[in-house]
Amino acid sequence: MTDLMETLIENREMVQPNHANNLEVTHGGNVMKWMDEVGAMSAMRFSGETCVTARVNQMNFERPIPVGDTAFITAYVYEAGATSVRVRLIAEREDLRTREREKTTESYFVYVAIDDDNTPTSVPDLTVSTEEGERLREEALEGENGGL
């Protein structure tokens, strides 16, 4: 079994001009790609297997990430099925000089663990052994269900 807190991954991408549109902010496709990569890392850390993206929940871009800022991506596993892994992903814009952060995007991805033959394979049970882990899991479940 793997604990939720062991799946927590944070990563940064410096937003360069080649990541931006004509408004000098990050293309949404780049943000989604970075989120997908970090989410897959979290799913693989959890499962011990290669994981592929199976589903992306709604993705709203709440605010832009300008060139020069970083995209700060947080991912963690909050639920597991027989072969699937659900990962909460949050992207924030971060000004490294001031350390100011603002949430830009949030989504919930589903990954499927696969074996060497690219066949779905089982994943372990998820454990939650800390108050912080339980808080994160509850936030993910509420957010996935639209705050209901």
SVG drawing of the C-alpha trace seen along z (x, -y; Angstrom):
<svg xmlns="http://www.w3.org/2000/svg" viewBox="-23 -40 37 48">
<polyline fill="none" stroke="black" stroke-width="0.4" points="0.0,0.0 1.1,-3.5 0.3,-6.5 -1.3,-9.6 1.5,-11.9 4.1,-9.7 2.4,-10.5 2.7,-14.3 4.8,-15.9 5.5,-19.5 7.3,-20.8 8.0,-24.1 8.3,-25.1 9.8,-28.5 7.5,-30.1 9.6,-31.1 8.6,-33.0 8.3,-29.7 5.6,-28.6 3.5,-31.7 0.9,-33.1 0.8,-36.6 -0.4,-38.0 2.8,-36.8 1.1,-34.3 1.3,-30.5 -0.6,-28.5 -3.2,-26.4 -1.9,-23.4 1.5,-23.8 -0.1,-24.1 -2.2,-20.9 1.0,-19.0 2.9,-20.0 0.0,-19.0 -0.3,-15.6 3.4,-14.9 3.4,-15.7 0.2,-13.8 1.7,-10.7 4.7,-10.9 2.4,-10.9 0.4,-8.0 3.6,-6.0 5.1,-6.8 1.9,-5.4 1.5,-2.3 5.1,-1.3 4.0,-0.9 4.0,-2.9 0.8,-4.9 -1.0,-6.4 -3.6,-9.1 -7.2,-7.7 -9.3,-10.8 -9.1,-14.4 -11.8,-16.1 -13.0,-19.6 -10.2,-22.1 -10.9,-25.8 -8.1,-28.4 -8.9,-30.9 -6.0,-33.2 -2.9,-33.4 0.7,-32.6 2.9,-35.4 6.3,-34.9 8.9,-35.1 6.8,-33.5 6.8,-29.8 4.0,-27.3 4.0,-25.6 2.3,-22.2 1.1,-20.1 -0.2,-16.6 -1.2,-13.8 -3.2,-10.5 -6.5,-10.7 -8.3,-7.5 -7.4,-4.2 -9.4,-1.5 -8.4,1.9 -6.1,0.6 -6.8,-3.1 -5.5,-6.0 -7.2,-9.4 -4.9,-12.4 -5.7,-15.9 -3.7,-18.6 -3.3,-22.2 -1.4,-24.8 -0.4,-28.1 1.5,-31.1 4.4,-31.9 6.6,-35.0 10.0,-33.7 11.1,-37.2 8.2,-37.8 7.1,-34.1 3.6,-35.2 1.4,-32.4 -2.1,-32.4 -4.1,-29.3 -4.6,-29.3 -6.0,-25.8 -7.3,-22.8 -8.3,-19.4 -8.6,-15.7 -6.9,-13.2 -7.4,-9.4 -4.4,-7.3 -4.3,-3.5 -1.4,-1.4 0.0,0.8 2.4,3.7 5.2,4.4 2.6,5.6 0.7,2.4 -2.1,4.2 -3.9,2.7 -2.4,4.0 -3.4,3.8 -2.5,1.0 -2.2,1.1 -4.6,-0.3 -4.2,-3.9 -3.7,-4.7 -4.1,-8.0 -2.3,-8.1 -2.0,-11.8 -4.4,-14.7 -2.8,-16.6 -3.4,-13.6 -7.0,-13.3 -7.5,-17.0 -6.0,-16.8 -8.1,-13.7 -11.3,-15.4 -10.5,-18.5 -10.0,-16.4 -13.2,-14.4 -15.2,-17.6 -13.5,-19.4 -14.0,-16.5 -17.7,-16.5 -18.0,-20.3 -17.9,-21.1 -21.0,-19.1"/>
</svg>
